Amino acid sequence: MQFNVPQFLDIEDKIVGPLSLKQFGFLAGGGAVLFLIYNSVSFGVFLLIAIPVALFCLALAFVKINGRPFIAIFGAFLRYTIRPKLAVWKKKEIKKS
């Protein structure tokens, strides 16, 4: 018996036009955040906040570094930043009396 084996498993399906569902979610979430910020602060403050938020959402949706999505790289950066960095190689035992 022969079975068809799917190929191109690493390519996501295009759901909304040329965007995958994940890309559309990142862009829609960023748009919602920008809409809330626009309605809550003045326009000058909005521009200062909107540019970094928009760039971050665009990076989440489209940037890949060495074939890995930006969200994976950003998650690794956060884990590295938060976790302690002390590595003990030869731990000496302390005798309790």
Backbone as a chain_set.jsonl record, in Angstrom:
{"seq": "MQFNVPQFLDIEDKIVGPLSLKQFGFLAGGGAVLFLIYNSVSFGVFLLIAIPVALFCLALAFVKINGRPFIAIFGAFLRYTIRPKLAVWKKKEIKKS", "coords": {"N": [[0.819, -1.179, 0.0], [0.502, 2.232, -0.778], [1.082, 5.442, 0.543], [0.297, 8.878, 0.567], [2.679, 11.184, 1.424], [2.755, 14.136, 3.18], [4.433, 17.086, 2.092], [6.609, 19.912, 2.576], [6.182, 20.766, 5.286], [6.996, 22.758, 6.967], [5.986, 25.129, 6.064], [3.569, 27.508, 6.626], [-0.026, 27.578, 6.36], [-1.733, 29.83, 4.229], [-4.074, 31.923, 5.375], [-5.502, 34.394, 5.651], [-5.611, 36.229, 3.051], [-2.399, 37.019, 1.864], [-1.294, 36.309, 4.28], [-0.447, 34.249, 7.077], [-2.347, 32.632, 9.698], [-1.163, 33.112, 12.165], [0.513, 35.331, 11.629], [-1.445, 37.204, 10.924], [-2.787, 37.369, 13.364], [-0.799, 38.507, 15.053], [-0.514, 41.028, 13.802], [-3.152, 42.023, 13.971], [-3.497, 42.079, 16.736], [-1.518, 43.948, 17.433], [-2.572, 46.164, 16.09], [-4.934, 46.513, 17.554], [-3.896, 47.181, 20.076], [-2.604, 49.577, 19.422], [-4.832, 51.082, 18.687], [-6.181, 51.302, 21.143], [-4.262, 52.766, 22.573], [-4.221, 55.091, 21.034], [-6.742, 56.143, 21.556], [-6.49, 56.826, 24.208], [-4.383, 58.566, 24.877], [-2.662, 61.7, 24.121], [-1.94, 62.926, 20.752], [0.805, 63.371, 20.183], [2.147, 61.901, 22.192], [1.12, 59.455, 21.516], [2.378, 58.963, 19.025], [5.033, 58.635, 19.872], [4.832, 56.268, 21.314], [3.631, 54.539, 19.51], [5.32, 53.962, 17.327], [7.514, 52.191, 18.229], [5.882, 50.038, 19.128], [4.506, 49.279, 16.804], [6.67, 48.534, 15.156], [7.644, 46.357, 16.639], [5.464, 44.565, 16.49], [5.361, 44.159, 13.722], [7.835, 42.92, 13.403], [7.382, 40.567, 14.876], [5.527, 39.372, 13.203], [6.789, 39.081, 10.661], [9.656, 38.802, 10.638], [12.41, 36.633, 10.394], [15.108, 34.973, 11.855], [17.923, 33.323, 11.029], [16.257, 31.29, 10.055], [14.502, 30.897, 12.123], [11.539, 31.954, 13.789], [10.873, 35.328, 14.9], [9.568, 35.491, 17.354], [10.433, 33.245, 18.736], [13.158, 33.805, 19.056], [12.961, 36.143, 20.588], [11.7, 35.137, 22.866], [13.726, 33.416, 23.812], [15.637, 35.35, 24.411], [14.328, 36.732, 26.515], [14.151, 34.651, 28.44], [16.896, 34.208, 28.905], [17.6, 36.691, 29.96], [16.106, 36.85, 32.328], [16.658, 34.555, 33.918], [18.971, 33.29, 36.435], [22.551, 33.728, 36.163], [24.717, 32.401, 37.214], [26.983, 29.853, 37.166], [28.01, 26.912, 38.613], [30.822, 24.975, 38.734], [32.656, 23.081, 40.005], [31.426, 22.087, 42.732], [31.875, 22.571, 46.157], [31.492, 20.585, 48.964], [29.964, 21.375, 52.022], [30.672, 20.657, 55.297], [28.513, 19.904, 57.878], [28.464, 20.49, 61.346]], "CA": [[0.0, 0.0, 0.0], [1.235, 3.481, -0.815], [0.425, 6.564, 1.18], [0.842, 10.182, 0.219], [3.328, 11.84, 2.552], [2.765, 15.58, 2.939], [5.726, 17.739, 2.048], [6.581, 21.33, 2.95], [5.517, 20.854, 6.58], [7.417, 23.958, 7.682], [5.319, 26.285, 5.47], [2.244, 27.679, 7.208], [-1.093, 27.844, 5.407], [-2.144, 31.228, 4.091], [-5.488, 31.959, 5.737], [-6.068, 35.716, 5.379], [-4.84, 36.801, 1.948], [-1.04, 36.472, 1.831], [-0.821, 36.154, 5.658], [-0.878, 33.084, 7.834], [-3.193, 33.007, 10.823], [-0.292, 33.661, 13.206], [0.896, 36.68, 11.214], [-2.633, 38.053, 11.028], [-3.037, 37.581, 14.787], [0.169, 39.485, 15.555], [-0.831, 42.351, 13.255], [-4.433, 42.463, 14.526], [-3.257, 42.416, 18.141], [-0.801, 45.225, 17.444], [-3.523, 47.207, 15.696], [-5.844, 46.745, 18.682], [-3.137, 47.91, 21.101], [-2.417, 50.943, 18.933], [-6.134, 51.753, 18.749], [-6.42, 51.658, 22.545], [-3.341, 53.846, 22.934], [-4.665, 56.295, 20.319], [-7.922, 56.692, 22.223], [-6.263, 57.15, 25.615], [-3.353, 59.593, 25.087], [-2.613, 62.727, 23.075], [-1.36, 62.441, 19.501], [2.268, 63.38, 20.277], [2.545, 60.742, 22.996], [0.758, 58.29, 20.714], [3.428, 58.712, 18.037], [6.217, 58.109, 20.561], [4.575, 54.885, 21.727], [3.15, 53.741, 18.392], [6.394, 53.509, 16.431], [8.117, 50.947, 18.709], [4.887, 48.959, 19.184], [4.269, 48.836, 15.424], [7.859, 47.812, 14.689], [7.696, 45.071, 17.334], [4.43, 43.695, 15.914], [5.807, 43.784, 12.375], [8.917, 41.949, 13.568], [6.767, 39.303, 15.277], [4.801, 38.784, 12.085], [7.506, 38.831, 9.415], [11.107, 38.628, 10.726], [12.983, 35.337, 10.744], [16.552, 35.045, 12.025], [18.457, 31.974, 10.815], [15.158, 30.368, 9.839], [13.644, 30.808, 13.305], [10.705, 33.15, 13.911], [11.318, 36.334, 15.862], [8.981, 35.218, 18.667], [11.308, 32.265, 19.4], [14.377, 34.528, 19.438], [12.607, 37.055, 21.666], [11.47, 34.304, 24.049], [15.034, 32.991, 24.312], [16.246, 36.54, 25.012], [13.701, 36.971, 27.808], [14.582, 33.603, 29.37], [18.286, 34.468, 29.252], [17.66, 37.896, 30.786], [15.449, 36.657, 33.62], [17.265, 33.484, 34.712], [20.289, 33.588, 37.013], [23.651, 33.388, 35.256], [25.819, 31.815, 37.959], [27.171, 28.432, 36.924], [28.989, 26.355, 39.534], [31.376, 23.805, 38.079], [33.069, 22.13, 41.037], [30.803, 22.514, 43.969], [32.499, 21.999, 47.336], [30.524, 20.253, 49.992], [30.203, 21.986, 53.322], [30.331, 19.702, 56.345], [27.796, 20.482, 59.006], [28.834, 19.81, 62.58]], "C": [[0.87, 1.253, 0.0], [0.392, 4.586, -0.195], [1.091, 7.844, 0.708], [1.41, 10.83, 1.471], [3.344, 13.341, 2.275], [4.181, 16.143, 2.963], [5.534, 19.21, 2.385], [5.825, 21.529, 4.263], [5.879, 22.128, 7.334], [6.779, 25.231, 7.128], [3.904, 26.362, 6.04], [1.223, 27.983, 6.121], [-1.44, 29.325, 5.409], [-3.653, 31.279, 4.303], [-6.135, 33.267, 5.31], [-5.217, 36.38, 4.309], [-3.448, 36.197, 1.903], [-0.475, 36.191, 3.228], [-1.293, 34.834, 6.249], [-1.711, 33.563, 9.018], [-2.365, 33.623, 11.949], [0.124, 35.091, 12.877], [-0.276, 37.641, 11.346], [-2.947, 38.348, 12.489], [-2.088, 38.598, 15.391], [-0.165, 40.898, 15.075], [-2.153, 42.882, 13.814], [-4.279, 42.842, 15.996], [-2.518, 43.735, 18.271], [-1.699, 46.38, 17.066], [-4.49, 47.531, 16.829], [-5.148, 47.527, 19.793], [-2.943, 49.359, 20.676], [-3.727, 51.733, 18.967], [-6.445, 52.183, 20.18], [-5.516, 52.801, 22.998], [-3.775, 55.153, 22.288], [-5.84, 56.956, 21.028], [-7.646, 57.155, 23.649], [-5.23, 58.254, 25.848], [-3.41, 60.613, 23.95], [-1.835, 62.205, 21.866], [0.166, 62.394, 19.546], [2.795, 62.19, 21.071], [2.244, 59.458, 22.237], [1.851, 57.953, 19.7], [4.686, 58.133, 18.683], [6.047, 56.648, 20.959], [4.292, 54.003, 20.519], [4.274, 53.19, 17.521], [7.077, 52.253, 16.961], [7.138, 49.771, 18.754], [4.64, 48.405, 17.784], [5.465, 48.056, 14.888], [7.971, 46.437, 15.345], [6.672, 44.098, 16.755], [4.789, 43.264, 14.494], [6.935, 42.759, 12.44], [8.355, 40.59, 13.973], [6.122, 38.608, 14.083], [5.713, 38.338, 10.938], [8.985, 38.468, 9.552], [11.455, 37.198, 11.121], [14.498, 35.507, 10.801], [17.082, 33.618, 11.998], [17.345, 30.942, 10.706], [14.228, 30.203, 11.029], [12.812, 32.082, 13.402], [11.181, 34.057, 15.033], [10.769, 36.061, 17.256], [9.832, 34.199, 19.43], [12.597, 32.935, 19.87], [14.094, 35.451, 20.622], [12.342, 36.292, 22.966], [12.772, 33.815, 24.659], [15.763, 34.152, 24.974], [15.655, 36.82, 26.394], [14.109, 35.928, 28.84], [16.02, 33.822, 29.811], [18.404, 35.654, 30.202], [17.142, 37.638, 32.193], [16.17, 35.634, 34.494], [18.61, 33.896, 35.295], [21.408, 33.066, 36.116], [24.857, 32.793, 35.963], [25.867, 30.32, 37.681], [28.293, 27.93, 37.83], [29.492, 25.056, 38.93], [31.768, 22.748, 39.095], [32.55, 22.624, 42.377], [31.489, 21.802, 45.139], [31.433, 21.752, 48.39], [30.932, 20.89, 51.313], [29.753, 20.997, 54.381], [29.648, 20.429, 57.488], [28.181, 19.736, 60.277], [27.706, 19.771, 63.561]], "O": [[1.872, 1.313, 0.713], [-0.823, 4.657, -0.379], [2.3, 7.882, 0.478], [0.703, 11.004, 2.463], [3.882, 13.777, 1.257], [5.018, 15.72, 3.761], [4.403, 19.688, 2.468], [4.928, 22.367, 4.341], [5.155, 22.537, 8.241], [7.008, 26.312, 7.671], [3.136, 25.404, 5.948], [1.555, 28.569, 5.09], [-1.439, 29.982, 6.45], [-4.417, 30.741, 3.501], [-7.192, 33.262, 4.68], [-4.213, 37.021, 4.621], [-3.318, 34.973, 1.904], [0.706, 35.865, 3.353], [-2.393, 34.365, 5.96], [-1.769, 34.759, 9.302], [-2.818, 34.555, 12.614], [0.093, 35.964, 13.744], [-0.115, 38.763, 11.827], [-3.336, 39.468, 12.82], [-2.513, 39.462, 16.158], [-0.105, 41.852, 15.851], [-2.261, 44.074, 14.102], [-4.87, 43.822, 16.448], [-2.854, 44.553, 19.128], [-1.606, 47.46, 17.651], [-4.829, 48.695, 17.041], [-5.74, 48.43, 20.383], [-3.103, 50.271, 21.488], [-3.718, 52.931, 19.249], [-6.918, 53.297, 20.408], [-5.953, 53.696, 23.72], [-3.708, 56.208, 22.918], [-5.924, 58.183, 21.093], [-8.493, 57.82, 24.245], [-5.207, 58.833, 26.934], [-4.108, 60.418, 22.955], [-1.16, 61.179, 21.944], [0.765, 61.468, 19.0], [3.768, 61.548, 20.674], [3.006, 58.494, 22.301], [2.208, 56.786, 19.537], [5.329, 57.249, 18.116], [7.009, 55.88, 20.942], [4.678, 52.834, 20.507], [4.182, 52.064, 17.031], [7.218, 51.298, 16.197], [7.515, 48.638, 18.453], [4.571, 47.189, 17.602], [5.29, 47.027, 14.236], [8.347, 45.464, 14.692], [6.984, 42.925, 16.552], [4.542, 42.12, 14.112], [6.987, 41.836, 11.626], [8.805, 39.564, 13.465], [6.172, 37.383, 13.974], [5.441, 37.319, 10.303], [9.529, 37.861, 8.629], [10.88, 36.63, 12.05], [15.099, 36.107, 9.91], [16.727, 32.801, 12.848], [17.482, 29.831, 11.217], [13.261, 29.446, 10.953], [13.315, 33.172, 13.13], [11.812, 33.609, 15.99], [11.434, 36.365, 18.246], [9.939, 34.286, 20.653], [13.074, 32.656, 20.971], [14.895, 35.532, 21.553], [12.718, 36.752, 24.044], [12.917, 33.796, 25.881], [16.435, 33.964, 25.988], [16.391, 37.112, 27.336], [14.385, 36.27, 29.989], [16.332, 33.638, 30.988], [19.206, 35.632, 31.135], [17.697, 38.166, 33.157], [16.28, 35.836, 35.703], [19.309, 34.74, 34.733], [21.231, 32.082, 35.398], [25.927, 32.69, 35.362], [24.897, 29.606, 37.934], [29.4, 28.468, 37.809], [28.712, 24.147, 38.645], [31.258, 21.628, 39.048], [33.161, 23.458, 43.046], [31.662, 20.583, 45.117], [30.589, 22.606, 48.663], [32.112, 20.928, 51.662], [28.607, 20.547, 54.378], [30.143, 21.436, 57.995], [28.222, 18.505, 60.295], [27.859, 19.229, 64.656]]}, "num_chains": 1, "name": "protein.A"}
